[in-house]
Amino acid sequence: MPASIVVGTQWGDEGKGKATDYLADRMDFVVRYQGGNNAGHTIDAEGHVLKLQLIPSGILYPHITSVIADGVVVDPRVLLEEMDGLAQVGIDPTNLVVSGNCHMIMPYHLELERVTERFLGKNALGTTKRGIGPAYADKAARIGLRIQDLFDEGIFREKLDVVLKEKNHVLTRVYGRLPLAARTIVEDYLRYAQRLRPHVADASKLIHDGLRAGKHVLLEGAQGTMLDLDKGTYPFVTSSNPVAGYALASVGIGPREVDRVIGIAKAYVTRVGAGPFPTEDLGPDGDRLGERGHEFGTVTGRKRRCGWFDAVILRYAARLNGLTELFLTKLDVLSGFRTIRLCTAYRADGEVHEDVPPHQSLFHRAEPVYEELEGWDEELSGMRDLEDLPAPARKYLERIQELVGVPITLVSVGPGREQSLPAPT
């Protein structure tokens, strides 16, 4: 049975959690394939508003095995706190599997990211200061510690001693900070290991065997395509690869195992932190989008920058990820605008670009070429069928499909599961 991938197509915060939750009831496995606790999913499920940072949203379903794959960096303390939080609202985290190959976020990663961001000053990248970047950097430098290291105390102590010597040298000599104590770290992390041990397994083999047995597998990423380390607006990106292709490497399956790549796009665009944003609206319309959309980060609480829908970056995301379909979220937020803007191309240095410009300077100078569509006044949150949408809203959806060349198969008009309108089949 082929797997499906859910991927963000903008700068994150597109509503991937709700999309995954909508699809999850027909799945056997839901797998998180990249990122760390720097990204979150907000899900409104049966009276509970849940904010998940690491655990896949499939955990809400007792029949689903939720998996954290190799490409995720894990802060064990945060993971255990999240498991405890779920248990407190009656959600059993027993069916959670964590790959032993996951690299761990260590206390020195948190400390280094904090001092580095302060050191950069006005050139800071606006990270979440959760230690994600330094953990991925250590992974690439081959000095990272993995979850499986916790289960051999000798190996764990040996690796930690080597790394901590270098990290403390940087913290004390460069940034004037106090050194971290190895003993405290060992005590804390070995205590985490006792609770994590029942959940740690070979995630790749688990998913491979599930696919061979005809099970349904959903792979979900964090962040969005424009924050991809290689394909996004570098350096204003995350430290991993949210694009669909990375899901295969992280989980450990081949391309022929996937037949569905679902792109999640918001009906407008938001971005958290620094970096270029061609369709950002700094006026009253942008403020209205933020207010109606309750645009604050799930993990950080930071106010999101808001702007109009950008078909250029969505075409780019469709090409990079091989999208087979689109889920469009938060269409209800656009109610009440007299006209709605839709970016169809960019203008930079006198040229029109219908794709993302190949040079960063062009992208930073890009001005959106807008098309204006008629707005609507009707509130959409109570509608349960696409045919019930006002004509201008349906025209807006049709125009997006024309510009991107990917069919919209689901439209969200609110946070609840029941506020998801599937396209007629």
N, C-alpha and C positions, 0 to 999 in steps of 0.2 A: 504494500500500500504506500503510494508516494507521500512525501511530507509536504507541508505548506510553510511558507515563511511570511511573517508580518514585519514590515520595515517602515520606519518613518521616512517621509519624503521631503521634509523641510528642515528646520533647525531644532527638531525635537518638540515635545509637548503637543503632539498632534492628536493624542487620544488613543495611543496604541493599547493602553490597558483596557479600555472599554471594548475595543475591537477584539482583543484576545479573549476577553471575558465572553463576548457574544459568540465567538466561535468554539469556545472551550467545551461546551456541553456535548459536542460530537467528537471530542478528541480523547485519546488515551494517554498521551504525553504532551506536556507543554514545557518547552525548553528555553531558558534564557541563555543567549549565546555571547554577549559581550557587555562591557561596561562594569560598573560597580554600584556602590550606594550613592553615586552622584546623579542618578536619574531615578525617577519614580513613576509609578502608575497610580492614579487615583481612580477608584472603582466604587460606584454606588450599587451595592448588592444587598437586596432584601433588608433595607433599613440601616445597613452599616456602610459608612463611608470609610473605605480602607485605603491607606497610602502605603503601597508596597515599594520598597527600594531595591531589594535583591531577589526576593522570592517571586517566582512566576505567578501570574494571576490565576493560573489553573488550580492553585492551591484551594480555591473556594469550592471546588468540586471533589467530593470524596472518591469518585471513581478514577480521578486523574493522578498520574505520577508526575510531579513537578520536578524538573531537573535544572540544576545550575551547571552549565558546561564549562569545558576547559578554559575558554577565552574570557571568562569573567574573573575579575579580581575581587576577593572576598575579605571583608573585615569581619573576623569571627564574632567579635563582640556585637556588632550591629546585626549580624545574621541571627544570633541567638535572641537578641532583644526583639527582633521582628517575629520570630517564632513564638516567643512568649506573648507578644501582643495579640497574635492571631488566636492563641489558645484562650486568652482572656475573653474573647468575644465568641467563643464556641466553635472556632475553626481549627480542626485537627491538623497539625503540620507533619504528622507521621509519614505521609507519602512524599516527603521531600528527599531528593537525592542530590548530593553534591559531588562533583568530580574531584578525585584526589589530586588531579593535575592543576586545579585552580591555584593561582598565586595569591598569597595573602597580603593584605595591607597591614603594615606593622606600625608601631608607635612613631618610629623615626620618619616614616613616610608622611604622617600627619604633620609632624613638627617641621620637616623640611619644606613642605608645601606652604605652610603658613609664613615662614620667614622669607621664603623666596618671593612670594607675592608681594610682601611688604617691601622687599629690596627693589623690586621692579618699579614700584611707584606708579606713575601715570601710564607706564607700559605694561602693567599687570594684565594678565589674560582674563581675569574675572572667573577663576576656577571656584569650585565649591569647597575647596580646602578639605577634602575628604581623603587625601592621600592617593587618589587614583593615578594621576600622572607619574609620581615617583615610583609607585608599585609597578606600573607598566615599563618604566625606564629600567628598573632593576631586572625585570623579566628579560628585556632585550639584551641587557648587559650580562645575563646569565649568573646573577648573584641573588635572584629572588628566592624566597622561601615558599614552598607549596604546602597545601593542606596535608598531603601525605607525609611530609616531614615531621608532623606533629606526633606520628605514631611510632617514631624511633627517637627516643629522647637524646641519645648520643649524637645522632645526625643533626637533630634540631639545634642542640647546644653548639656543636662544632660550626655549623653554617652561620648561626647567629653571631658567634664570637668574631668570625672573620668579617662579616658585614658591619656589625656594630662598631668595630674599631675604626673603620673608614668613616662611617656616618657621624660618630661622635667627634672625630677630628674636624669634619666640616662644620658641625654645629658649634663647636667651641672656638675653633681658630678663625673661621670665616664670619660667623654670625654672632659670636659672643654669647651663645646659649649654654645652659648647663648640660652635661652629658647624660645620656639615658642609661639606666642600670640594667644589665643583662639579667640579673636574678629576678627582678620584678617582671620583666617580659616573659621569661621562662615560666614562672609560676602562673601568670595569667593565661598564657597560651596553652599550657598543658591542662589547665582546668577547662578551657574551651574544648580541648580535644576529647575529653571524657564525654561531653554531651554531643559532640558532632560525630563521633565514631559510628553510631548506628546508621547515619545518613550518608556516609562516604562510600562511593562505589566507582566502578569503571563505567562512566556515563556513555562513552562511545559504544561499548559493547551492548549496553542496555538498550540504546536506541536502535542499533543495528538489528538486534534480535527482535525488537518490537516490530520493526518494519518487515522483517522476514515472516513474522507471524500475522501480518495483515493489520497491524495496529495503526491508528491515526496519530500522526505526530505534527505538532505545531511548534515552530521555532520563532521566538520573539526577540527582537533586539531592543536596545535602549537608545536614547537620543535620536538623531535623524541623519539623513544622507549628507546634508550640508555641514554636519559636524564631524564627518568621517576624517580620520587622521590623514589619509592620502587624497581623498576626493573632495574634501570640504574646503572651507574658507580659511586655510592654514595661515597663521598659527592660531587663529581663533576657532579652535576645534577641540574635540575630545581626544583622549589618548588611545583610542581603539578604533575599530572599524565597524560602524553600524550597518554598512551595506550588506545586501543579501549574500554576496559571495563569501563573506567571512563566516557566515553561519555554518557553512560546510566544513571549513577548517576547524572551527571551534568544537563542533559536535563530533566530527570525525566520520562524515558520510560523503559519498560522491554526488556529483551533479545529477545523475540519472535518478536519484532518490527523491527529487523535488519536481513537482509539476504545477505548483501554484505559488505565486509571489504577490502578496497583497500589500499594496502601498497605502499607508494611512496619511491623509492630508486634511488639514483644517480648512474650513471654508474661507479663511483669511490666513494671515501668516503672523507668527510671533517668534521672538528670539530673546533669550536671556543672556546677559553679559555683553562683552565688547565684540566688535567685528562688523563688517559691512552688512547692510540690510537695505537693498535698493528700494523696496516698496514701503519702508517705514513711514508712518504718518504721525508727525509730531504735533498735529493740530487737534481740534475737538473730535474729529472722526476717530483718530487713533485712541483718544481717551475713552470714547464711547465703546469702541471694540473691547478695550481692556476691562471696562466696568461691567458690560453685559456678559463678557466671557469669563469673568472672575479670574483674570490672567495673573496668577501668582504661582511661582515654582512649587511643585509638590515637595521637593526635598529642602530647598533653601528658603522658600517663602518670598523670594525676590520678585519684584514687579517685572512682568515681561514687556518687552517692546512690541508694539503692535503695528500692523500695516495690512495693505490690501493683498489679495490673492496674486501669486506670482506663477504664471504658467511657464516661465522660462526655467525656473529651478525644478518645476515638476516634470517637464520634459526631460531635463537632465537626469533626474532621479529615475524616471521610467527607463531611460537608456542604460544607466549604470546597474540597476537592479533587475532588469528584465521583467518589469511589472506585467502581470496578467490581468490585474483589476485594481480598482481604487475603492477605498472606504473614505467617504467625506464626512468629517465631524463638524459639529457646532454650526450647522447651517442656521439654526434658530437665532444665533447672535446677530445675524445681519438684518433681522426684522426692524423696520422703522427708519431705514436709510432711504432717502428720496432717490438717490442714484448709488450704484455700487460700481467701484472701479475694479478692473481686472487687467493686470499687466500682461501684455502679449509679447513684448520684446524689450531690449535695452538700447539706449543710445549712448555711445561713448566715443569721444574724439571724432565726432562727425559721422560715425558709422552706426548702422543698426545691427544689433546682434540678436538673433532668435534663439541662440543657445548660450550657455554660460560662457563668457569670454575666456580665452585660453590664458590670459595674463592677469595676475592679481591686481595690477594697477588699473587696468581697464575695468575690472569688476568694482573696485573701490570708487571709481568715477562714474559708474553706470547710472543713468537716469532711466526710470521706467517709462515705457510707451504704453499709455493706458487706453483701454476701451471702456466706455461707460455704458452700463446696462440699467434698465429700469429697476427700482427697488420695490419693496412691498411693505405693507403695514401689519399684516396678519401675524399673530404670534403662532409659531410652528410647534411648540413643545407638546401640545395636546394631539397633534395629528399622528395617525397610525398607518397611513398609506401614502405612497408617493403621489398617487393621483389626486390626493386631497390638497397637495401643496398649491399655493397660488401660481398662476401662470408665469409671472416673472421669476419666481424661484426655480421652476422647472426649466425655464430658458437659461438661467444661470448655470444649472447643472449640465445642460446640453452643450453650452458653449465651452465649458471646461473640458468635456469629453472631446469636442472637436479640436481644441487647441493642443491637447495632450496625446490623443490617439489611444487612450486606454479607457475601457468602460467603467463607469461607476456602478458598483453592485450593491452598495449599502450607503445610506445617508442617516446620520445621527442628528436628532433634533433636541437632545437633552442628555443628561448624565445617566438616566436609568436604562436598564436592559430593554424595557418595553418601548423606549424611545429610539429604536433602531428600525429604519424603514428599508427593507430589502427591495431591490429592483425586481420587476416581474421576470420570471424565467420563461 
